[in-house]
Amino acid sequence: MAKILIVDDAAFVRLNMKRMLASAGHVLIEADNGHHAVETYKKQKPDLVMMDITMPELDGISAVREIRQFDPHAKVIMCSSMGQQNKIVDAIQAGATDFIVKPYKEAQVMDAINKALMSSE
């Protein structure tokens, strides 16, 4: 069981992700943009972050940079839409641990989470 921060500006995406992860027994917290993600990370210190790339106010790539400055060992899985491959490269360079492409299937999400939680830097 891990504490996971779900970050997406779309409430329905956060809800779907929470439904997937709740069945695995994870503790779930959420944020609706990059600024809230950084603030919530600093307060809650989750084990893992699931972060959308495209969001208003502060995008996911910038939020990953800020989180990694605060915690160089932060584990962040980026969630991108099809056609955002160039942003995925930027996200990995910014410090993202892994990425999944929307629309994603539960098995894909769980595999990425398990891989990230088992890895150590």
C-alpha positions as CSV (number, residue, x, y, z in Angstrom):
1,M,0.0,0.0,0.0
2,A,1.3,3.4,-1.0
3,K,0.3,7.0,-0.7
4,I,-0.4,8.2,-4.2
5,L,-1.0,11.8,-5.4
6,I,-3.2,12.0,-8.5
7,V,-2.8,15.2,-10.4
8,D,-5.1,16.1,-13.3
9,D,-7.2,19.2,-14.2
10,A,-10.1,16.9,-15.3
11,A,-12.1,15.7,-12.3
12,F,-13.4,12.6,-14.2
13,V,-9.8,11.5,-14.9
14,R,-9.0,11.8,-11.2
15,L,-12.1,9.9,-10.3
16,N,-11.3,7.1,-12.7
17,M,-7.8,6.8,-11.5
18,K,-9.0,6.8,-7.9
19,R,-11.4,3.9,-8.7
20,M,-8.6,1.9,-10.3
21,L,-6.1,2.5,-7.4
22,A,-8.5,2.2,-4.5
23,S,-9.1,-1.5,-5.2
24,A,-5.4,-2.1,-4.7
25,G,-5.6,-0.5,-1.2
26,H,-3.6,2.6,-1.9
27,V,-4.1,5.9,0.0
28,L,-5.1,8.5,-2.5
29,I,-4.9,12.2,-2.5
30,E,-5.5,14.6,-5.4
31,A,-4.6,17.9,-6.9
32,D,-6.2,19.7,-9.9
33,N,-3.2,21.6,-11.3
34,G,0.6,21.8,-11.0
35,H,0.6,24.4,-8.3
36,H,-1.6,22.3,-6.1
37,A,0.5,19.3,-6.9
38,V,3.7,20.9,-5.6
39,E,2.0,22.3,-2.5
40,T,0.3,18.9,-1.7
41,Y,3.6,17.0,-2.4
42,K,5.4,19.2,0.2
43,K,2.7,18.7,2.8
44,Q,1.7,15.1,2.2
45,K,5.0,13.6,1.0
46,P,3.4,10.8,-1.1
47,D,5.2,7.7,-2.2
48,L,4.3,8.3,-5.8
49,V,2.7,11.0,-8.1
50,M,0.5,10.3,-11.1
51,M,0.7,13.6,-13.1
52,D,-1.0,14.9,-16.2
53,I,1.3,16.8,-18.5
54,T,-1.2,19.4,-19.8
55,M,-2.8,21.5,-17.1
56,P,-3.6,25.2,-16.6
57,E,-1.6,27.5,-14.3
58,L,1.4,25.2,-14.0
59,D,1.9,22.3,-16.4
60,G,3.0,18.8,-15.3
61,I,6.6,19.2,-16.6
62,S,7.2,22.4,-14.6
63,A,5.5,20.8,-11.6
64,V,7.9,17.7,-11.8
65,R,10.9,20.1,-11.9
66,E,9.6,21.8,-8.7
67,I,8.9,18.6,-6.9
68,R,12.3,17.1,-7.9
69,Q,14.0,20.3,-6.6
70,F,12.2,19.7,-3.2
71,D,12.7,15.9,-3.2
72,P,15.3,14.6,-5.7
73,H,14.1,11.0,-5.1
74,A,10.4,11.8,-5.9
75,K,8.7,9.2,-8.1
76,V,6.5,10.7,-10.7
77,I,4.6,8.9,-13.5
78,M,3.5,11.3,-16.2
79,C,0.2,10.7,-18.0
80,S,0.0,12.1,-21.5
81,S,-2.4,12.0,-24.4
82,M,-1.6,10.4,-27.7
83,G,0.4,12.8,-29.8
84,Q,2.4,14.3,-27.0
85,Q,5.5,12.2,-27.5
86,N,7.7,15.3,-27.6
87,K,6.4,16.3,-24.1
88,I,7.1,12.9,-22.8
89,V,10.8,13.3,-23.6
90,D,10.7,16.7,-21.8
91,A,9.0,15.1,-18.8
92,I,11.6,12.4,-18.5
93,Q,14.4,15.0,-18.8
94,A,12.6,17.0,-16.0
95,G,12.8,14.0,-13.7
96,A,9.7,11.9,-14.3
97,T,10.2,8.3,-13.4
98,D,7.9,6.8,-16.1
99,F,5.0,7.7,-18.3
100,I,1.7,6.2,-19.5
101,V,-0.4,7.2,-22.5
102,K,-4.1,8.0,-22.3
103,P,-6.5,6.3,-22.7
104,Y,-4.9,3.8,-20.3
105,K,-6.0,0.5,-19.1
106,E,-6.0,-0.6,-15.4
107,A,-3.2,-3.2,-16.0
108,Q,-1.0,-0.6,-17.6
109,V,-1.5,1.8,-14.7
110,M,-0.9,-0.9,-12.1
111,D,2.3,-2.1,-13.9
112,A,3.7,1.4,-14.0
113,I,2.9,2.0,-10.3
114,N,4.4,-1.3,-9.2
115,K,7.5,-0.7,-11.2
116,A,8.0,2.8,-9.8
117,L,7.4,1.8,-6.2
118,M,9.8,-1.1,-6.5
119,S,12.6,1.0,-8.0
120,S,15.1,2.8,-5.9
121,E,17.4,5.5,-6.9
